[in-house]
Structure formats: structure tokens, C-alpha cells
Amino acid sequence: MRTGQLNHPDPQHPYNLPTWRKLLMLATVSLTAFAANEMAAAHLTAFPEVAENFKVTIAATANTIGIGILGLGTGPLLWNAISESVGRRPAYLLAWTLYIPCTVWLSRAGSFNSFAAARFFAGFTGSVSQTVPASLISETFMPEHRGAAIAAWTVLLIAGPVTAPVIGAGILTRTTDWRWVYYLTLILAGALWVCILLFVPETLYTANRSAPAAAHDASTRIDDLEKKDSHSIEHGTATPPLGGSAGALESGSHGRIGAAWYPWKEPGRFVGEIVAPLKMAMYLPVILPSIVYAVIFMWSVGFTVVSPQVFPRPPWHFTNVQVGLSFLAAAVGALIGKFAGGFVSDSTVNFFVRRNSGSADGPRVPEYRLWALLPQVPLLVIGLLLYGIGYQNKLDWPVEVIGGIGVYYVANSAAGGILQTYIIETYFTKAVHGIALFNFVKCCLAFSAPFFVPEWSFEGFTKAFVVQAVVTAAVTLAMLVVLIAFGARIRKAQKMVSTA
């Protein structure tokens, strides 16, 4: 990353930070992503204990999982706007400073309503780790190293919710007090606040542009480099190929690190930044993949709230530890899917580029990537059917755990990576807003899952999961047909700046 020669002519630019500083920043933001997502699923294996404590039903306890996810989905609208105005570091410090008292509130909530509210606000404040790291990484790591850095962050994003049940089960083997799952969350939050203070630098860079001609030349170079950079990113991440500092690549310029503008001086502009991701819903190549993945992700949340309510029953008689360990299938499946969402989808694009242009250097049309989603459709269907039919017929646990949860998470993770990358490539200059909309739609639908999936499932597992499989296959295939056939024309009609 640094070999004695500056990566950017301006020594103040974040590209020129020492390697050790970049790596400590990467470790910090990756662990905050893990911590926030672990919090979202922290009490999955403690449903009976939480329900008994607050004198509510297990179904009501399961609903709080969705409430936390809703916070994770809505929070980035605010934190992204703050990070684009006053800077990345202030946004991170403010959000995480507020996250700590929210985790105190979670661990000491005296009533169910208080606990549910704490779940939302902990998700809302912790959600800074879901999107702002994309800018921090893009603005500090050169393209040739950025893929590995993004991969480290997103792997821990994925690991958080699927390892939470394992962690919770381990805690509950040593104590009967379920609140310890949130005491652990609080301890981790406090340690990471110190790490943010010490290791997360400001990276919002504003270049000085003294001459219009220089600015025009820089803009042209930026556009070319953005297109080249898209090929080097570890796909399946929630980040644009280039961070928010457009002037960063201006070869002869110097600039400054810090706030670009202040919300209290330009409140209208700040509100505009908050709602900008929602405006992306007008672009069909952005909203259609967002809705499709939201459906896919919603069913995976259904898995997480149904399993702790079913596996303790006959004939499985799972203990809390065994329920937690069953989610290791999701973790392994998600990591395999991460590979499919990156390497396999890139290979698919390369195949179509060579086939349609006769050269590896031909135009990389965003819709080429969607073909990589086709193999995921049968995996999604198989996972849902094995899960539902397995429960209905009380089959051995490998059917539901490995065949159901594991297989579904392979396709779930792959689909998320493929569709996020497609969104990035379809509107390159607004990729941050596109991914924020993707996250918002995903979490809003996932929020609803605990409120209806368990009750629906207990009315008949086979029927419920057959319907889920049919809906998933139908919406995914319909989206693929529309976008593969007409995506290029839609992008042109809506004047989207793509990588094609």
C-alpha cells in the first residue's frame, strides 16, 4: 500500500495514510459492523427467558428482532447525510456514542415496551456501521487493495447475525440471566468506541480546483478511473467503487480533509441528502433488485425467528446451545454465497464480454451480471422447501439445518452480492444512494417477517414454505426477464450513468 512513494500528489490525501493506520481503521469499522449486526440477533436463543421476564408471549419476543432490523435500515439515511456534510469521523463518533447508552438501555430495560424501543434505537445508532465504512474504505485504500478491504468488512457484516445465536447459547450455558447477552454487547460497544476514537481518521477530502480546465480534465479522469475501478472491487459489497471524494483523483491538485459543508448553515441541502436515497426508487434498475432481495432476505429472517421456537420441541429436543449451533449452517452458507456473489458473478460478466465483443476488453454491460443470479433461484426454492417440508414431517435435523438453512443462505448471500453490484454499476455516480435504498427496502420488509411468518408457519409448514418458494422464484425470474431484456433501454431512458 505504501512503498516509500506517495499514492497521491497531495500528502494530506487519505490515500497516503500509513498502512498500519489503514489496517487499524479497517479492523475497527469491520468489528463495529459485526457488533451492530450481532446485537440485532443477540437474544435469538433466549426467547423463552425474555418472554418469561417480561410476561409476554414468545411471538411478541420474536417481533423485537424485526424492530432492531428496522433501526438498521432507517438509520443510514441520517448517518450518510452527516458523513457527506461534516465528515466520516464525526458521523461515526456521534452515532457510536449514542449507541452505547442504547445498549445500556437494552441490558437494563424494565418493561417489554422499553425493551422494544431500545431495540429500535440501538439498531438506528449502530447502523452507521452498515454504510459509512464504504466511504472510509474507498477513500483510503487504493483500487488494487480495496477489494480485500471491502471483503473483510462485509464478511464481518455477514458474520454478526449468524453467529449471534451461537454466542448467546454459549452465554446461557454459564448463566440463567439472559441480560448477559446484552452486557456482552455493551462491553463490545465500549471497547469499539475507544477504537473509533483512536483509529478512525477523517477521510472526507475536498480538492482545490483553481482552474475550470483542470476541473474538466480531472472529471474526465475520474470517470475513466471509476469505470476501471469497478472491475477490481470485491463484488457483493454495499459500496460504490469510489468514495465520496470525487476530487481525490485530481492529479495536480491539493485539498483539505474535513467538513464539506455544515447542516445548520444549509438545512435544505441536509434534508435533501437524507431523502436522496428514497428518490432512487424512481429508477427501475435500482428499485426492482431492491424489492426482490428484500423478499429473499425477509424469508431468511423468518428462519431465524421460527427455528428457536420449533427445534426445542419433539422430536428434536434441541437445547439452547444446539439451537445456536444450528445457525453455523447459515454462517457457512453465507461465506460460500459470498464467493458466488463475487468471483462467480465476475466470471459470468467476463464470459458475456468475450462472447459478445470477441475481446476481454469489450463493454461490461451491467445486465450481464444478472445471469449469475439464475443458478441461485433453484437453491432458494430447494432451501425453502426442505425447511418447510422437513418441519412438517418432523424429519431429521440435517434436512432443516443443512438442506434448508444452509442451502438458502448460500443463495441469499450470493443474490445480495450480485444485486448490490448490479445497482452500483447501473447508476455509478449515485451508487451510495442506490445502496442506501437497497438497505432501507431490505430492512423494512425484514421488519415485518417476525410479525407474520411464525404464525403462518405454525398453521402449516409445507403450505407456508411452498408459497414462499413460489413467490421468491416468481419475483426473481420476473425481474431477470424485465432487466435482462429491457434494462439497457430503461437505463438510457432514465438517463442513468452506468458502467456500460
Kinemage of the C-alpha trace (Angstrom):
@kinemage 1
@onewidth
@group {chain A} dominant
@subgroup {mainchain}
@vectorlist {calphas} color= white
{ca met a 1} P 0.000 0.000 0.000
{ca arg a 2} L 2.910 2.304 0.768
{ca thr a 3} L 6.309 1.634 -0.733
{ca gly a 4} L 8.080 4.874 0.034
{ca gln a 5} L 6.256 6.720 -2.729
{ca leu a 6} L 3.058 8.678 -2.201
{ca asn a 7} L -0.103 7.246 -3.742
{ca his a 8} L -1.483 10.747 -4.336
{ca pro a 9} L 0.413 14.003 -5.032
{ca asp a 10} L -1.226 15.727 -2.074
{ca pro a 11} L 0.431 14.388 1.111
{ca gln a 12} L -2.758 15.258 3.034
{ca his a 13} L -4.884 12.871 0.982
{ca pro a 14} L -6.188 9.772 2.856
{ca tyr a 15} L -4.558 7.501 0.252
{ca asn a 16} L -1.250 8.469 1.845
{ca leu a 17} L -2.079 7.321 5.362
{ca pro a 18} L 0.385 4.751 6.734
{ca thr a 19} L -0.534 1.139 6.133
{ca trp a 20} L -0.820 0.405 9.861
{ca arg a 21} L -3.339 3.260 10.229
{ca lys a 22} L -5.452 1.955 7.357
{ca leu a 23} L -5.469 -1.568 8.752
{ca leu a 24} L -6.450 -0.431 12.247
{ca met a 25} L -9.262 1.640 10.764
{ca leu a 26} L -10.411 -1.354 8.704
{ca ala a 27} L -10.368 -3.640 11.736
{ca thr a 28} L -12.343 -1.099 13.774
{ca val a 29} L -15.130 -0.447 11.257
{ca ser a 30} L -15.379 -4.163 10.446
{ca leu a 31} L -15.796 -5.026 14.121
{ca thr a 32} L -18.425 -2.305 14.587
{ca ala a 33} L -20.364 -3.862 11.700
{ca phe a 34} L -20.096 -7.240 13.413
{ca ala a 35} L -21.159 -5.789 16.773
{ca ala a 36} L -24.218 -3.966 15.412
{ca asn a 37} L -25.439 -6.995 13.478
{ca glu a 38} L -24.729 -9.318 16.399
{ca met a 39} L -26.886 -7.043 18.566
{ca ala a 40} L -29.715 -7.352 16.029
{ca ala a 41} L -29.942 -11.106 16.679
{ca ala a 42} L -28.478 -11.268 20.191
{ca his a 43} L -31.408 -12.847 22.055
{ca leu a 44} L -32.496 -15.373 19.421
{ca thr a 45} L -31.618 -18.275 21.701
{ca ala a 46} L -33.150 -16.590 24.746
{ca phe a 47} L -36.746 -16.209 23.540
{ca pro a 48} L -38.247 -18.226 26.447
{ca glu a 49} L -36.187 -16.375 29.075
{ca val a 50} L -37.017 -12.922 27.656
{ca ala a 51} L -40.702 -13.797 27.320
{ca glu a 52} L -40.830 -15.041 30.911
{ca asn a 53} L -39.031 -11.963 32.213
{ca phe a 54} L -41.427 -9.505 30.543
{ca lys a 55} L -44.532 -11.718 30.864
{ca val a 56} L -45.194 -11.724 27.123
{ca thr a 57} L -45.515 -14.429 24.501
{ca ile a 58} L -42.589 -15.878 22.593
{ca ala a 59} L -44.188 -14.476 19.427
{ca ala a 60} L -44.036 -10.957 20.869
{ca thr a 61} L -40.408 -11.525 21.837
{ca ala a 62} L -39.619 -12.646 18.284
{ca asn a 63} L -41.142 -9.415 16.951
{ca thr a 64} L -38.382 -7.413 18.610
{ca ile a 65} L -35.908 -8.959 16.159
{ca gly a 66} L -37.726 -7.136 13.364
{ca ile a 67} L -37.789 -3.904 15.371
{ca gly a 68} L -33.991 -3.946 15.640
{ca ile a 69} L -33.672 -4.628 11.909
{ca leu a 70} L -35.936 -1.649 11.166
{ca gly a 71} L -33.496 0.567 13.049
{ca leu a 72} L -30.602 -0.814 10.999
{ca gly a 73} L -32.484 0.055 7.818
{ca thr a 74} L -33.581 3.591 8.621
{ca gly a 75} L -30.501 4.865 10.461
{ca pro a 76} L -28.178 5.130 7.429
{ca leu a 77} L -30.423 7.796 5.901
{ca leu a 78} L -29.267 10.122 8.687
{ca trp a 79} L -25.683 8.932 9.146
{ca asn a 80} L -24.911 9.057 5.427
{ca ala a 81} L -26.135 12.661 5.275
{ca ile a 82} L -23.992 13.638 8.270
{ca ser a 83} L -20.936 11.876 6.853
{ca glu a 84} L -21.338 13.649 3.497
{ca ser a 85} L -21.534 17.051 5.169
{ca val a 86} L -19.440 17.301 8.361
{ca gly a 87} L -17.354 14.201 7.708
{ca arg a 88} L -16.984 10.475 8.243
{ca arg a 89} L -15.306 10.603 11.651
{ca pro a 90} L -17.871 12.938 13.312
{ca ala a 91} L -20.717 10.792 11.963
{ca tyr a 92} L -19.120 7.628 13.319
{ca leu a 93} L -18.274 9.093 16.713
{ca leu a 94} L -21.699 10.665 17.160
{ca ala a 95} L -23.576 7.521 16.186
{ca trp a 96} L -21.458 5.158 18.284
{ca thr a 97} L -21.505 7.484 21.283
{ca leu a 98} L -25.309 7.289 21.142
{ca tyr a 99} L -25.158 3.527 20.565
{ca ile a 100} L -23.545 2.914 23.967
{ca pro a 101} L -26.410 4.300 26.111
{ca cys a 102} L -28.823 2.418 23.855
{ca thr a 103} L -27.058 -0.841 24.734
{ca val a 104} L -27.225 0.112 28.427
{ca trp a 105} L -30.940 0.664 27.930
{ca leu a 106} L -31.238 -2.730 26.210
{ca ser a 107} L -29.496 -4.573 29.000
{ca arg a 108} L -31.469 -2.902 31.808
{ca ala a 109} L -34.929 -2.401 30.225
{ca gly a 110} L -37.608 -2.863 32.882
{ca ser a 111} L -40.602 -3.488 30.631
{ca phe a 112} L -41.281 -5.083 27.296
{ca asn a 113} L -42.209 -1.779 25.617
{ca ser a 114} L -39.000 -0.234 26.887
{ca phe a 115} L -37.003 -3.207 25.596
{ca ala a 116} L -38.658 -2.971 22.159
{ca ala a 117} L -37.909 0.754 21.928
{ca ala a 118} L -34.303 0.153 22.955
{ca arg a 119} L -34.002 -2.442 20.195
{ca phe a 120} L -35.011 0.135 17.573
{ca phe a 121} L -32.711 2.892 18.787
{ca ala a 122} L -29.759 0.535 19.219
{ca gly a 123} L -30.267 -0.573 15.617
{ca phe a 124} L -30.678 3.019 14.441
{ca thr a 125} L -27.470 4.277 16.072
{ca gly a 126} L -25.440 1.152 15.302
{ca ser a 127} L -26.432 1.337 11.637
{ca val a 128} L -23.615 3.799 10.981
{ca ser a 129} L -21.513 0.652 10.527
{ca gln a 130} L -23.690 -0.572 7.644
{ca thr a 131} L -22.847 2.103 5.063
{ca val a 132} L -20.334 4.757 6.199
{ca pro a 133} L -17.403 2.257 6.160
{ca ala a 134} L -17.913 2.010 2.399
{ca ser a 135} L -16.754 5.619 2.071
{ca leu a 136} L -13.962 5.265 4.641
{ca ile a 137} L -12.516 2.271 2.797
{ca ser a 138} L -12.955 3.738 -0.687
{ca glu a 139} L -11.197 6.941 0.336
{ca thr a 140} L -8.178 5.323 2.000
{ca phe a 141} L -7.400 2.126 0.077
{ca met a 142} L -6.067 2.221 -3.469
{ca pro a 143} L -8.065 0.217 -6.029
{ca glu a 144} L -5.628 -2.690 -6.063
{ca his a 145} L -6.139 -3.206 -2.301
{ca arg a 146} L -9.720 -2.040 -1.958
{ca gly a 147} L -11.316 -5.360 -2.855
{ca ala a 148} L -9.634 -7.203 0.018
{ca ala a 149} L -10.521 -4.409 2.449
{ca ile a 150} L -14.169 -4.397 1.400
{ca ala a 151} L -14.263 -8.181 1.679
{ca ala a 152} L -13.024 -8.040 5.295
{ca trp a 153} L -15.754 -5.562 6.218
{ca thr a 154} L -18.578 -7.414 4.503
{ca val a 155} L -17.543 -10.809 5.877
{ca leu a 156} L -17.929 -9.434 9.407
{ca leu a 157} L -21.228 -7.807 8.400
{ca ile a 158} L -22.468 -11.246 7.416
{ca ala a 159} L -20.922 -12.980 10.435
{ca gly a 160} L -22.704 -10.803 13.020
{ca pro a 161} L -26.301 -12.049 12.821
{ca val a 162} L -25.485 -15.690 12.078
{ca thr a 163} L -23.015 -16.070 14.946
{ca ala a 164} L -25.187 -14.210 17.473
{ca pro a 165} L -27.232 -17.331 18.328
{ca val a 166} L -24.022 -19.292 18.935
{ca ile a 167} L -22.676 -16.564 21.215
{ca gly a 168} L -25.989 -16.281 23.046
{ca ala a 169} L -26.203 -20.031 23.543
{ca gly a 170} L -22.682 -20.082 24.962
{ca ile a 171} L -23.543 -17.336 27.449
{ca leu a 172} L -26.719 -19.081 28.556
{ca thr a 173} L -24.789 -22.244 29.406
{ca arg a 174} L -22.970 -20.274 32.108
{ca thr a 175} L -25.802 -18.140 33.469
{ca thr a 176} L -29.591 -18.140 33.569
{ca asp a 177} L -29.688 -14.344 33.200
{ca trp a 178} L -30.470 -13.553 29.545
{ca arg a 179} L -29.375 -9.948 30.076
{ca trp a 180} L -25.771 -11.086 29.799
{ca val a 181} L -26.175 -11.333 26.022
{ca tyr a 182} L -26.626 -7.556 26.096
{ca tyr a 183} L -23.986 -6.962 28.740
{ca leu a 184} L -21.607 -8.504 26.219
{ca thr a 185} L -22.982 -6.149 23.562
{ca leu a 186} L -22.339 -3.213 25.899
{ca ile a 187} L -18.767 -4.294 26.664
{ca leu a 188} L -18.013 -4.684 22.974
{ca ala a 189} L -19.603 -1.317 22.179
{ca gly a 190} L -17.469 0.436 24.802
{ca ala a 191} L -14.236 -1.157 23.594
{ca leu a 192} L -15.030 -0.225 19.997
{ca trp a 193} L -15.809 3.377 20.948
{ca val a 194} L -12.214 3.681 22.167
{ca cys a 195} L -11.011 2.103 18.914
{ca ile a 196} L -13.062 4.574 16.847
{ca leu a 197} L -11.614 7.464 18.824
{ca leu a 198} L -8.052 6.220 18.283
{ca phe a 199} L -8.078 4.583 14.882
{ca val a 200} L -10.771 6.051 12.591
{ca pro a 201} L -9.418 9.150 10.813
{ca glu a 202} L -11.303 11.740 8.830
{ca thr a 203} L -11.231 10.830 5.135
{ca leu a 204} L -13.653 13.307 3.540
{ca tyr a 205} L -11.336 15.066 1.088
{ca thr a 206} L -12.202 18.216 -0.827
{ca ala a 207} L -9.833 19.094 -3.669
{ca asn a 208} L -8.973 22.673 -4.583
{ca arg a 209} L -9.846 23.378 -8.179
{ca ser a 210} L -8.233 26.599 -9.212
{ca ala a 211} L -8.905 26.398 -12.933
{ca pro a 212} L -12.010 25.309 -14.846
{ca ala a 213} L -9.870 23.417 -17.369
{ca ala a 214} L -8.176 21.448 -14.624
{ca ala a 215} L -11.530 20.590 -13.137
{ca his a 216} L -12.792 19.380 -16.515
{ca asp a 217} L -9.702 17.237 -17.081
{ca ala a 218} L -9.983 15.810 -13.582
{ca ser a 219} L -13.646 14.994 -14.107
{ca thr a 220} L -12.772 13.081 -17.262
{ca arg a 221} L -10.043 11.128 -15.456
{ca ile a 222} L -12.361 10.387 -12.563
{ca asp a 223} L -14.994 8.983 -14.909
{ca asp a 224} L -12.420 6.750 -16.635
{ca leu a 225} L -10.946 5.580 -13.347
{ca glu a 226} L -14.377 4.872 -11.873
{ca lys a 227} L -15.130 2.536 -14.762
{ca lys a 228} L -11.785 0.786 -14.467
{ca asp a 229} L -12.135 0.590 -10.704
{ca ser a 230} L -15.451 -1.271 -10.881
{ca his a 231} L -13.624 -4.378 -12.113
{ca ser a 232} L -11.320 -4.546 -9.093
{ca ile a 233} L -13.911 -4.412 -6.340
{ca glu a 234} L -14.868 -7.444 -4.307
{ca his a 235} L -18.441 -7.691 -5.501
{ca gly a 236} L -21.243 -8.247 -3.077
{ca thr a 237} L -20.424 -5.194 -1.019
{ca ala a 238} L -22.536 -2.243 -0.051
{ca thr a 239} L -20.213 0.379 -1.526
{ca pro a 240} L -19.570 2.248 -4.730
{ca pro a 241} L -16.239 1.632 -6.413
{ca leu a 242} L -15.177 5.139 -5.500
{ca gly a 243} L -15.773 7.019 -2.295
{ca gly a 244} L -17.381 10.402 -1.917
{ca ser a 245} L -14.234 12.419 -2.578
{ca ala a 246} L -14.534 12.950 -6.277
{ca gly a 247} L -11.700 15.448 -6.332
{ca ala a 248} L -9.380 12.906 -4.831
{ca leu a 249} L -8.089 11.792 -8.186
{ca glu a 250} L -7.236 15.226 -9.464
{ca ser a 251} L -3.583 14.622 -10.256
{ca gly a 252} L -2.242 18.108 -9.803
{ca ser a 253} L -4.448 19.390 -7.016
{ca his a 254} L -4.149 19.848 -3.298
{ca gly a 255} L -7.074 19.922 -0.978
{ca arg a 256} L -8.185 19.616 2.592
{ca ile a 257} L -9.572 16.973 4.910
{ca gly a 258} L -12.699 17.786 6.889
{ca ala a 259} L -16.237 19.057 6.659
{ca ala a 260} L -17.528 19.822 3.181
{ca trp a 261} L -20.427 21.951 4.458
{ca tyr a 262} L -22.486 22.374 7.613
{ca pro a 263} L -26.076 21.158 8.017
{ca trp a 264} L -27.051 24.068 10.262
{ca lys a 265} L -25.951 26.516 7.559
{ca glu a 266} L -27.623 24.607 4.718
{ca pro a 267} L -30.585 22.764 6.279
{ca gly a 268} L -32.352 22.368 2.951
{ca arg a 269} L -29.334 20.655 1.467
{ca phe a 270} L -29.076 18.399 4.516
{ca val a 271} L -32.700 17.295 4.240
{ca gly a 272} L -32.048 16.679 0.561
{ca glu a 273} L -29.161 14.351 1.476
{ca ile a 274} L -31.426 12.414 3.842
{ca val a 275} L -34.157 11.847 1.270
{ca ala a 276} L -31.820 11.356 -1.706
{ca pro a 277} L -31.712 7.539 -1.304
{ca leu a 278} L -35.516 7.401 -1.299
{ca lys a 279} L -35.615 9.312 -4.591
{ca met a 280} L -33.643 6.456 -6.155
{ca ala a 281} L -36.870 4.434 -6.083
{ca met a 282} L -37.863 6.140 -9.340
{ca tyr a 283} L -35.135 4.215 -11.186
{ca leu a 284} L -36.385 0.745 -12.137
{ca pro a 285} L -32.914 -0.903 -12.320
{ca val a 286} L -32.423 0.165 -8.688
{ca ile a 287} L -35.840 -0.430 -7.099
{ca leu a 288} L -36.630 -3.783 -8.758
{ca pro a 289} L -33.492 -5.568 -7.447
{ca ser a 290} L -34.050 -3.918 -4.054
{ca ile a 291} L -37.573 -5.339 -3.789
{ca val a 292} L -36.514 -8.792 -4.976
{ca tyr a 293} L -33.684 -9.062 -2.473
{ca ala a 294} L -35.924 -7.695 0.273
{ca val a 295} L -38.250 -10.667 -0.328
{ca ile a 296} L -35.318 -13.105 -0.250
{ca phe a 297} L -33.906 -11.548 2.925
{ca met a 298} L -37.325 -11.458 4.598
{ca trp a 299} L -37.629 -15.253 4.410
{ca ser a 300} L -34.149 -15.642 5.939
{ca val a 301} L -35.308 -13.569 8.909
{ca gly a 302} L -38.285 -15.903 9.058
{ca phe a 303} L -35.838 -18.786 9.535
{ca thr a 304} L -34.167 -17.056 12.450
{ca val a 305} L -37.381 -16.463 14.398
{ca val a 306} L -39.028 -19.811 13.599
{ca ser a 307} L -36.104 -22.122 14.443
{ca pro a 308} L -35.764 -21.191 18.149
{ca gln a 309} L -39.498 -21.855 18.546
{ca val a 310} L -39.526 -25.237 16.786
{ca phe a 311} L -36.276 -27.077 17.462
{ca pro a 312} L -36.807 -27.317 21.259
{ca arg a 313} L -39.971 -29.358 20.531
{ca pro a 314} L -40.224 -33.096 19.825
{ca pro a 315} L -38.697 -34.948 18.071
{ca trp a 316} L -35.610 -32.735 18.075
{ca his a 317} L -35.499 -31.543 21.728
{ca phe a 318} L -32.719 -29.057 20.973
{ca thr a 319} L -31.146 -27.236 23.904
{ca asn a 320} L -30.325 -23.525 23.633
{ca val a 321} L -26.765 -24.440 22.713
{ca gln a 322} L -27.932 -26.772 19.946
{ca val a 323} L -30.326 -24.146 18.580
{ca gly a 324} L -27.434 -21.694 18.496
{ca leu a 325} L -25.096 -24.162 16.820
{ca ser a 326} L -27.679 -24.853 14.118
{ca phe a 327} L -27.051 -21.328 12.826
{ca leu a 328} L -23.489 -22.290 11.940
{ca ala a 329} L -25.062 -23.678 8.760
{ca ala a 330} L -26.161 -20.132 7.935
{ca ala a 331} L -22.651 -18.802 8.582
{ca val a 332} L -21.008 -21.395 6.335
{ca gly a 333} L -23.661 -20.934 3.655
{ca ala a 334} L -23.253 -17.161 3.730
{ca leu a 335} L -19.478 -17.414 3.242
{ca ile a 336} L -19.902 -19.814 0.319
{ca gly a 337} L -22.505 -17.463 -1.126
{ca lys a 338} L -20.111 -14.545 -0.742
{ca phe a 339} L -17.737 -16.352 -3.082
{ca ala a 340} L -20.552 -16.974 -5.571
{ca gly a 341} L -21.671 -13.366 -5.346
{ca gly a 342} L -18.163 -12.158 -6.173
{ca phe a 343} L -15.969 -14.493 -8.170
{ca val a 344} L -18.725 -16.379 -9.994
{ca ser a 345} L -20.616 -13.227 -10.972
{ca asp a 346} L -17.408 -11.589 -12.209
{ca ser a 347} L -16.649 -14.698 -14.258
{ca thr a 348} L -20.154 -14.556 -15.710
{ca val a 349} L -19.644 -10.947 -16.793
{ca asn a 350} L -16.257 -11.809 -18.316
{ca phe a 351} L -17.828 -14.672 -20.267
{ca phe a 352} L -20.506 -12.446 -21.817
{ca val a 353} L -17.984 -9.696 -22.576
{ca arg a 354} L -15.797 -12.149 -24.509
{ca arg a 355} L -18.749 -13.796 -26.223
{ca asn a 356} L -20.475 -10.594 -27.325
{ca ser a 357} L -17.461 -8.472 -28.196
{ca gly a 358} L -14.817 -11.057 -29.061
{ca ser a 359} L -12.431 -9.418 -26.619
{ca ala a 360} L -11.866 -9.339 -22.893
{ca asp a 361} L -11.729 -5.534 -23.127
{ca gly a 362} L -15.239 -5.131 -24.533
{ca pro a 363} L -18.013 -3.153 -22.842
{ca arg a 364} L -19.096 -4.565 -19.467
{ca val a 365} L -22.871 -4.238 -19.621
{ca pro a 366} L -24.411 -4.292 -16.104
{ca glu a 367} L -27.134 -6.758 -17.161
{ca tyr a 368} L -24.515 -9.417 -17.890
{ca arg a 369} L -24.130 -9.837 -14.133
{ca leu a 370} L -27.774 -10.762 -13.656
{ca trp a 371} L -27.242 -14.101 -15.422
{ca ala a 372} L -25.246 -15.183 -12.351
{ca leu a 373} L -28.470 -14.956 -10.354
{ca leu a 374} L -30.189 -17.715 -12.329
{ca pro a 375} L -28.418 -20.640 -10.545
{ca gln a 376} L -29.417 -19.123 -7.206
{ca val a 377} L -33.164 -19.435 -7.921
{ca pro a 378} L -33.334 -23.254 -7.598
{ca leu a 379} L -31.174 -23.078 -4.462
{ca leu a 380} L -33.595 -20.606 -2.894
{ca val a 381} L -36.526 -22.841 -3.760
{ca ile a 382} L -34.798 -26.008 -2.512
{ca gly a 383} L -33.803 -24.358 0.767
{ca leu a 384} L -37.338 -23.151 1.485
{ca leu a 385} L -38.941 -26.466 0.570
{ca leu a 386} L -36.542 -28.588 2.628
{ca tyr a 387} L -37.024 -26.297 5.617
{ca gly a 388} L -40.833 -26.296 5.495
{ca ile a 389} L -41.390 -29.908 4.482
{ca gly a 390} L -38.750 -31.073 6.958
{ca tyr a 391} L -40.508 -29.398 9.862
{ca gln a 392} L -43.965 -30.507 8.735
{ca asn a 393} L -42.894 -34.155 8.581
{ca lys a 394} L -40.546 -33.999 11.599
{ca leu a 395} L -37.571 -35.185 9.543
{ca asp a 396} L -34.055 -35.430 10.964
{ca trp a 397} L -32.412 -32.112 11.763
{ca pro a 398} L -29.876 -32.141 8.844
{ca val a 399} L -32.810 -31.707 6.446
{ca glu a 400} L -33.876 -28.405 8.042
{ca val a 401} L -30.453 -27.175 9.158
{ca ile a 402} L -28.116 -28.120 6.314
{ca gly a 403} L -30.593 -28.623 3.493
{ca gly a 404} L -32.875 -25.757 4.478
{ca ile a 405} L -30.951 -23.013 6.295
{ca gly a 406} L -27.515 -23.786 4.821
{ca val a 407} L -28.593 -24.030 1.185
{ca tyr a 408} L -30.849 -20.980 1.433
{ca tyr a 409} L -28.078 -18.842 2.907
{ca val a 410} L -25.735 -19.776 0.067
{ca ala a 411} L -28.204 -18.339 -2.435
{ca asn a 412} L -29.239 -15.489 -0.130
{ca ser a 413} L -25.675 -14.234 0.270
{ca ala a 414} L -24.884 -14.678 -3.424
{ca ala a 415} L -28.050 -12.875 -4.512
{ca gly a 416} L -27.302 -9.947 -2.224
{ca gly a 417} L -23.820 -9.547 -3.664
{ca ile a 418} L -24.935 -9.847 -7.268
{ca leu a 419} L -27.821 -7.394 -6.937
{ca gln a 420} L -25.890 -4.797 -4.943
{ca thr a 421} L -23.141 -4.830 -7.549
{ca tyr a 422} L -25.693 -4.512 -10.332
{ca ile a 423} L -27.165 -1.433 -8.621
{ca ile a 424} L -23.693 0.091 -8.298
{ca glu a 425} L -22.981 -0.485 -11.973
{ca thr a 426} L -26.334 0.801 -13.240
{ca tyr a 427} L -26.015 4.263 -11.670
{ca phe a 428} L -22.353 4.759 -10.974
{ca thr a 429} L -22.450 8.377 -9.830
{ca lys a 430} L -25.240 7.722 -7.309
{ca ala a 431} L -24.102 4.322 -6.078
{ca val a 432} L -24.056 5.342 -2.402
{ca his a 433} L -27.684 6.448 -2.556
{ca gly a 434} L -28.662 3.340 -4.512
{ca ile a 435} L -27.171 1.026 -1.906
{ca ala a 436} L -28.780 3.040 0.902
{ca leu a 437} L -32.170 2.488 -0.763
{ca phe a 438} L -31.357 -1.225 -1.158
{ca asn a 439} L -30.598 -1.462 2.569
{ca phe a 440} L -33.720 0.531 3.501
{ca val a 441} L -36.131 -1.610 1.451
{ca lys a 442} L -34.480 -4.827 2.653
{ca cys a 443} L -34.755 -3.920 6.331
{ca cys a 444} L -38.307 -2.569 6.085
{ca leu a 445} L -39.582 -5.857 4.644
{ca ala a 446} L -37.458 -7.876 7.069
{ca phe a 447} L -39.031 -5.900 9.911
{ca ser a 448} L -42.401 -7.407 9.006
{ca ala a 449} L -41.229 -11.043 8.949
{ca pro a 450} L -41.379 -11.811 12.702
{ca phe a 451} L -44.928 -10.430 12.856
{ca phe a 452} L -46.430 -12.946 10.417
{ca val a 453} L -44.014 -15.708 9.340
{ca pro a 454} L -44.067 -17.764 12.604
{ca glu a 455} L -47.864 -17.702 12.930
{ca trp a 456} L -48.262 -18.506 9.239
{ca ser a 457} L -45.749 -21.356 9.527
{ca phe a 458} L -47.437 -22.979 12.519
{ca glu a 459} L -50.683 -23.119 10.545
{ca gly a 460} L -48.921 -25.478 8.118
{ca phe a 461} L -45.204 -25.520 7.410
{ca thr a 462} L -45.454 -27.156 3.998
{ca lys a 463} L -48.075 -24.723 2.708
{ca ala a 464} L -46.278 -21.659 4.106
{ca phe a 465} L -42.882 -22.513 2.677
{ca val a 466} L -44.218 -23.698 -0.675
{ca val a 467} L -45.876 -20.293 -1.046
{ca gln a 468} L -42.611 -18.596 -0.050
{ca ala a 469} L -40.705 -20.657 -2.625
{ca val a 470} L -43.199 -19.841 -5.395
{ca val a 471} L -43.232 -16.114 -4.571
{ca thr a 472} L -39.429 -15.979 -4.440
{ca ala a 473} L -38.973 -17.774 -7.755
{ca ala a 474} L -41.705 -15.727 -9.447
{ca val a 475} L -40.458 -12.269 -8.437
{ca thr a 476} L -36.817 -13.158 -9.110
{ca leu a 477} L -37.458 -14.599 -12.569
{ca ala a 478} L -39.794 -11.733 -13.481
{ca met a 479} L -37.131 -9.200 -12.524
{ca leu a 480} L -34.487 -11.088 -14.529
{ca val a 481} L -36.683 -11.175 -17.630
{ca val a 482} L -37.505 -7.460 -17.414
{ca leu a 483} L -33.976 -6.236 -16.704
{ca ile a 484} L -32.045 -8.597 -18.972
{ca ala a 485} L -34.396 -7.852 -21.870
{ca phe a 486} L -35.028 -4.153 -21.308
{ca gly a 487} L -32.514 -2.983 -18.678
{ca ala a 488} L -30.228 -1.178 -21.112
{ca arg a 489} L -33.137 0.698 -22.697
{ca ile a 490} L -34.572 1.573 -19.287
{ca arg a 491} L -31.223 2.946 -18.137
{ca lys a 492} L -30.917 5.024 -21.278
{ca ala a 493} L -34.487 6.324 -20.990
{ca gln a 494} L -33.954 7.275 -17.350
{ca lys a 495} L -30.537 8.833 -18.134
{ca met a 496} L -28.659 6.676 -15.667
{ca val a 497} L -24.846 6.904 -15.660
{ca ser a 498} L -23.724 3.276 -15.882
{ca thr a 499} L -20.505 1.374 -16.467
{ca ala a 500} L -21.637 0.112 -19.877
